[in-house]
């Protein structure tokens, strides 16, 4: 029996053997139904800005939802599959944006070479930080990663080459090769197709990771490290691989954000973006394929369309994260499951109607 055939408790994995009876879990939708739903979701998702009115404000909101969702998927892998709270993922997010700005503004590189450079740099950072934190767990891991983010903030704030506290301005328009010339994103409406495609690709990568041996093994090392060790799993190697995998995803979001905003500054390493990532993952519930997207959509919509002001929005963000952790650590999906269980128990406790006289 392989690692993929065993769940984190040492029992056959649900994907291989279906449980029935006492669990009370409803059977999953048929594969054909789920397969047919994805094209519908893709079409509706792509047309969402038009369906919502098509204004520049709507397009800007949708582009930011895509960017922040990609950013949040980066930390989701570490939080959901390693069980660790990385407080340093703003380093990869900001790293992707800063590398993009440096190479495009100072050296005139195009978007694709800048993207490759950004991915390379954040991957190296992730390898170094992953190896440094490989022996740490829980709050020590969080503190070390947070210290790395603080160092990054100090470096970019005081380095003239990186623009110092003012950052780097003048990031050019995002121009990609296209049939018959170039596709230039001059507005949020023109940037939306690129953001949407990147979001879909990232979700596809996350879905593949969830079904992969690495994803199954990472989950096992989190939930039952003794079992993983018994099966011959190199726990430290798995932790580093998953941590390194998360970095380019966050860096990709930073690359796109640099072009959307046209400048970068040290605020990318602020606690705001860290809280946003964590809340976007925890609010819907961990280990949900579309969870970070739903969380990013809720938070970004509130801040862009129903904002209370800069400082007030930060209070809402921090308060929401605290409330979820205190009241429902499993997020909105945990509340939904609790309501469903309560309703199911209520139906089960109702007495059956008495049979009419003479009925056989």
C-alpha positions in Angstrom: 0.0 0.0 0.0 1.5 3.3 -1.0 1.4 6.7 0.7 -1.5 7.9 -1.5 -3.6 4.9 -0.5 -3.5 5.8 3.2 -5.0 8.8 4.9 -3.4 10.8 7.8 -4.7 8.4 10.4 -3.3 5.3 8.8 -6.7 4.3 7.2 -7.5 3.8 3.6 -7.7 7.2 1.9 -11.2 8.5 1.0 -10.2 8.9 -2.6 -9.5 5.1 -2.9 -12.2 3.7 -0.6 -15.6 5.3 0.0 -16.9 5.4 3.5 -20.6 5.0 4.1 -23.0 4.8 7.0 -21.9 6.4 10.2 -20.0 9.3 8.8 -23.1 11.1 7.7 -21.3 12.6 4.8 -23.3 13.0 1.6 -21.8 11.3 -1.5 -19.8 13.5 -3.8 -21.4 14.8 -7.0 -20.9 12.4 -9.9 -17.7 13.0 -11.9 -19.7 13.9 -15.0 -21.6 16.5 -13.2 -18.5 18.1 -11.7 -16.8 18.0 -15.0 -19.7 19.8 -16.7 -19.7 22.5 -13.9 -16.2 23.7 -14.6 -16.8 25.1 -18.1 -19.9 26.9 -16.7 -17.8 28.4 -13.8 -15.1 29.5 -16.2 -17.5 31.3 -18.6 -19.4 32.9 -15.7 -16.2 33.9 -14.0 -14.7 35.5 -17.1 -17.9 37.4 -17.9 -18.4 38.5 -14.3 -17.2 42.1 -14.8 -19.6 42.5 -17.8 -22.4 41.0 -15.9 -21.7 43.3 -13.0 -21.9 46.4 -15.1 -18.5 46.6 -16.8 -17.3 49.8 -15.2 -13.6 50.5 -14.7 -14.2 50.2 -10.9 -15.7 46.7 -11.4 -12.8 45.6 -13.6 -10.3 47.0 -11.1 -12.0 45.0 -8.4 -12.0 41.8 -10.4 -8.3 42.2 -11.3 -7.4 42.7 -7.7 -9.5 39.7 -6.7 -7.5 37.6 -9.1 -4.2 39.0 -7.9 -4.9 38.6 -4.2 -6.4 35.2 -4.7 -3.2 34.0 -6.4 -1.2 35.6 -3.5 -3.3 33.8 -1.0 -3.0 30.4 -2.7 0.7 30.7 -2.1 0.3 30.8 1.7 -2.6 28.3 1.6 -0.2 25.5 0.6 1.9 26.0 3.7 -0.9 26.7 6.1 -3.2 23.9 4.9 -0.7 21.2 4.0 2.1 21.8 6.4 0.0 23.1 9.2 2.4 26.0 9.7 1.6 29.7 9.8 4.2 31.4 7.6 4.5 35.1 8.6 7.1 35.7 5.9 5.2 35.1 2.7 5.0 38.8 2.1 8.7 38.4 1.3 7.8 36.3 -1.8 4.9 38.5 -2.8 6.9 41.6 -2.5 10.0 39.9 -4.0 8.1 39.1 -7.2 6.9 42.7 -7.5 10.3 44.3 -6.7 12.2 42.1 -9.1 9.7 42.9 -11.8 10.0 46.6 -11.2 13.8 46.6 -11.0 14.3 44.7 -14.3 11.6 46.5 -16.2 12.3 50.1 -15.0 16.1 50.0 -14.7 17.0 47.5 -17.4 14.1 47.7 -19.8 13.2 44.0 -19.6 9.9 42.8 -21.0 7.2 41.2 -18.8 8.1 37.6 -19.6 11.8 37.8 -18.9 10.9 39.8 -15.7 8.5 37.1 -14.7 11.2 34.4 -15.1 13.6 36.5 -13.1 11.0 37.1 -10.4 10.2 33.4 -10.1 13.9 32.5 -10.0 14.7 35.0 -7.2 11.7 34.1 -5.0 12.5 30.4 -5.4 16.0 31.0 -4.2 14.7 32.9 -1.3 12.3 30.1 -0.5 15.0 27.5 -0.6 17.2 29.5 1.8 14.3 30.2 4.2 12.9 26.7 3.9 16.2 25.1 4.8 16.7 27.6 7.6 13.3 26.8 9.1 13.4 23.1 8.4 14.0 22.1 12.0 11.5 24.6 13.5 7.8 24.1 14.2 4.8 26.1 15.1 5.5 29.5 16.8 9.3 29.2 16.2 8.7 28.7 12.5 6.3 31.7 12.5 8.8 33.9 14.3 11.7 33.0 12.0 9.6 33.6 8.8 8.3 36.9 10.3 11.9 37.9 11.1 12.8 37.3 7.4 9.9 39.6 6.3 11.1 42.3 8.7 14.6 42.1 7.3 13.2 42.3 3.8 11.2 45.4 4.8 14.3 47.1 6.3 16.4 46.3 3.2 13.9 47.7 0.6 13.1 50.8 2.8 16.7 51.8 3.1 18.2 50.8 -0.3 18.4 53.6 -2.8 18.7 51.1 -5.7 15.3 49.8 -4.8 13.8 53.2 -4.4 14.0 53.4 -0.6 10.9 54.4 1.3 9.4 55.9 -1.9 9.7 52.7 -3.9 10.1 52.4 -7.7 7.8 54.1 -10.1 7.3 53.9 -13.8 6.6 50.2 -14.3 5.6 50.1 -18.0 2.4 48.7 -19.3 2.0 44.9 -19.5 2.7 43.9 -23.1 2.7 40.3 -24.1 3.3 38.7 -27.5 0.1 38.0 -29.5 -0.9 37.0 -32.9 -0.2 40.0 -35.2 1.8 42.0 -32.7 1.5 42.6 -29.0 -1.4 42.6 -26.5 -1.0 45.7 -24.4 -3.0 46.1 -21.2 -3.7 49.8 -21.0 -6.6 49.5 -18.6 -8.0 47.1 -16.0 -10.5 45.9 -18.6 -7.6 44.9 -20.8 -5.6 43.4 -17.9 -8.5 41.3 -16.8 -8.1 38.5 -19.4 -4.4 38.0 -18.3 -5.3 38.1 -14.6 -8.2 35.6 -15.2 -6.0 33.2 -17.2 -3.2 33.3 -14.5 -5.8 32.7 -11.8 -7.2 29.6 -13.6 -3.7 28.3 -14.2 -2.8 28.6 -10.5 -6.1 26.9 -9.4 -5.2 24.1 -11.9 -1.8 23.8 -10.3 -3.2 23.7 -6.8 -5.8 21.0 -7.9 -3.0 18.9 -9.3 -0.9 19.4 -6.1 -3.9 18.2 -4.0 -4.1 15.0 -6.0 -0.4 14.4 -6.2 1.8 12.2 -4.1 3.5 15.3 -2.7 0.2 16.8 -1.6 -0.9 13.5 0.0 2.4 13.1 1.7 2.6 16.7 2.9 -0.9 16.3 4.5 0.3 13.0 6.2 3.4 14.6 7.6 1.2 17.3 9.1 -1.5 15.1 10.6 0.6 12.0 11.4 4.3 12.5 11.2 5.0 9.2 12.9 3.1 7.3 10.3 4.9 9.2 7.5 8.2 8.3 9.0 7.2 4.7 9.3 6.3 4.6 5.6 9.8 5.9 4.8 8.9 9.5 4.1 11.6 12.1 4.5 9.6 14.7 6.5 12.1 17.5 6.3 12.5 17.1 2.5 8.7 17.2 2.0 8.4 20.4 4.1 11.1 22.2 2.1 9.5 21.1 -1.2 6.1 22.3 -0.3 7.5 25.6 1.1 9.5 26.2 -2.1 6.4 25.4 -4.2 4.4 28.1 -2.5 6.9 30.9 -3.2 6.6 31.2 -7.1 2.8 31.4 -6.7 3.0 34.4 -4.4 5.8 35.8 -6.6 3.5 35.5 -9.7 0.9 37.6 -7.9 3.5 40.2 -7.1 4.6 40.3 -10.8 1.1 41.0 -11.9 0.5 43.5 -9.2 3.5 45.6 -10.2 2.1 46.0 -13.7 -1.4 46.7 -12.3 -0.3 49.4 -9.9 2.7 50.7 -12.1 4.9 51.1 -9.0 6.2 49.1 -6.0 6.9 50.3 -2.5 7.8 48.9 0.9 4.1 48.7 1.9 4.0 45.4 0.0 5.8 43.9 3.0 3.4 45.5 5.5 1.3 43.5 8.0 -1.8 44.4 5.9 -1.0 42.0 3.1 0.0 39.3 5.6 -3.4 39.6 7.4 -5.1 39.6 4.0 -3.5 36.3 3.0 -4.3 34.6 6.2 -7.8 35.8 6.4 -8.5 34.9 2.8 -7.5 31.3 3.5 -9.0 30.9 7.0 -12.3 32.7 6.4 -13.8 30.2 4.0 -12.0 27.2 5.5 -8.7 25.5 4.9 -8.0 22.9 2.2 -10.8 24.1 -0.1 -9.8 24.3 -3.7 -11.7 27.6 -4.2 -11.3 28.8 -0.6 -8.7 31.4 -1.2 -10.6 32.7 -4.2 -13.8 33.1 -2.2 -11.9 34.7 0.7 -10.1 37.1 -1.6 -13.3 38.0 -3.3 -15.1 38.8 -0.1 -12.3 40.9 1.3 -11.5 42.8 -1.9 -15.2 43.5 -2.7 -15.6 45.0 0.8 -12.5 47.1 0.5 -13.1 48.3 -3.1 -16.8 48.7 -3.3 -18.0 49.0 0.4 -14.9 50.6 2.0 -15.1 52.3 5.4 -11.8 54.0 4.8 -8.1 52.9 4.9 -7.7 52.5 8.7 -11.2 51.2 9.2 -10.8 48.5 6.6 -7.6 47.4 8.3 -9.6 47.1 11.6 -12.3 45.1 9.8 -9.7 42.8 8.3 -8.0 42.2 11.6 -11.2 41.9 13.5 -12.6 39.4 11.0 -9.5 37.2 11.3 -9.7 37.2 15.1 -13.5 36.5 15.0 -13.1 33.5 12.7 -10.2 32.0 14.8 -12.2 32.5 18.0 -15.7 31.5 16.9 -15.2 29.1 14.0 -11.6 27.9 13.4 -12.9 25.9 10.4 -14.2 29.1 8.8 -17.5 29.6 7.0 -17.5 26.0 5.8 -17.3 24.9 9.4 -20.4 27.0 10.3 -22.2 25.5 7.3 -21.5 22.0 8.3 -22.6 22.6 11.9 -25.9 24.0 10.6 -26.4 21.0 8.3 -25.6 18.6 11.1 -28.0 20.3 13.4 -30.8 20.2 10.8 -30.1 16.6 10.2 -30.3 15.7 13.9 -33.5 17.7 14.1 -35.1 15.7 11.3 -33.9 12.4 12.8 -35.3 13.2 16.2 -38.8 13.9 14.9 -41.3 11.1 15.7 -42.7 9.3 12.7 -46.4 9.8 12.2 -48.6 7.2 13.8 -50.2 4.7 11.4 -53.9 5.2 10.7 -56.3 2.6 12.2 -56.8 -0.3 10.0 -53.7 0.4 7.9 -51.7 -2.7 7.2 
